[in-house]
């Protein structure tokens, strides 16, 4: 492929992933709200799983095409990006209040799943049995979260509008015209060989369901019509995600080969950040609207789903499972675990993320990315940068320990 084609594929792939993630989130979060699930659990499950769909599509496509480094690197890189970059940006916009449930339950689960992934990957592969174990864990976690939410007295307001980044109501006639357009494009694209049968099936099913909801659900004003609209969004979003993932993988692989950069570095940076764009948009807008449970729950839930769901499914569907690069075991997975562990003291102190802590997260991600670039390019400044980080990291760790001790002392005095 020439450079113009590669760049266009990369941009188009990222755009489709964002659009597909938004359609899926819009539909899934609306359907969940109908059944009275709390905002925190919606953020931890439905919204988190929806915004992680690009990672799912990319990792499955990468695994099936033999690019295990991108499949695994995408998940590990996304988990690091989600905490350091997304929570960092959101906290800079507005200090985030953290639910006690997150500190007591979800963050330990996130840490536990990160440690489990490292243990499973120590033999150099995530095989079929490992994938089944991870996937079973995801099913159990999701069911437990939803059941616990419905039993708790602090359930969310059932009538609240779910937080998504949509700007046009589903009942608008423009959406009906759009659904007809998607149906036509899907059929023509399949006949011309642009789309495969999977993408076409998602587009056709989603468009037909949306059209049915408009024509037979009194324009979507009835509950059945509205649910048909939302499920239509989900299916169309899945088709868009699969299509965008394929284009992103093709362009990312071409870039890696052209520059001599390993697939692992591409997966940890470009692909990981690109597939996390739905999380970025959703969490930022949730923060601006002061729906902070969804903003933080989206990140923590996405990290749990990335490991249990995405790597679990990718390992199951990939013949022979996913191979794990020794570099990711020795460096990137420990970084992912350290980032997850850092959430405990930051979340626990005052049950909030202050602006200075958000800046610390963001600066840490910039340093991590710069280190990967220096390694990939064999830059002479690598040694100096590494020595500087060896001085800075203990200071950061000491700061987190000190703030935690100060918080514990203040609570002890207050009690």
Protein Blocks (a to p, Z undefined) as FASTA:
>chain_A
ZZklmmmmmmmmmmmmmmmmmmmmmmmmmmmmmnopafklmmmmmmmmmmmmmmmmmmmm
mmmnopamlmmmmmmmmmmmmmmmmmmmmmmmpccdddfklmmmmmmmmmmmmmmmmmmm
mnopacfklmmmmmmmmmmmmmmmmmmmmmpmkbccfkbccddfbfbdfkbmklmmmmmm
mmmmmmmmmmnomacfklmmmmmmmmmmmmmmmmmngnolamklmmmmmmmmmmmmmmmm
mmmmmmmmmmmmmmmmmnopafklmmmmmmmmmmmmmmmmmmmmmmmnopaklmmmmmmm
mmmmmmmmmmmmmmmmpghiaaddfklmmmmmmmmmmmmmmmmmmmmnopaacfklmmmm
mmmmmmmmmmmmmmmnopaklmmmmmmmmmmmmmmmmmmmmmmmmmmmmmmmmZZ
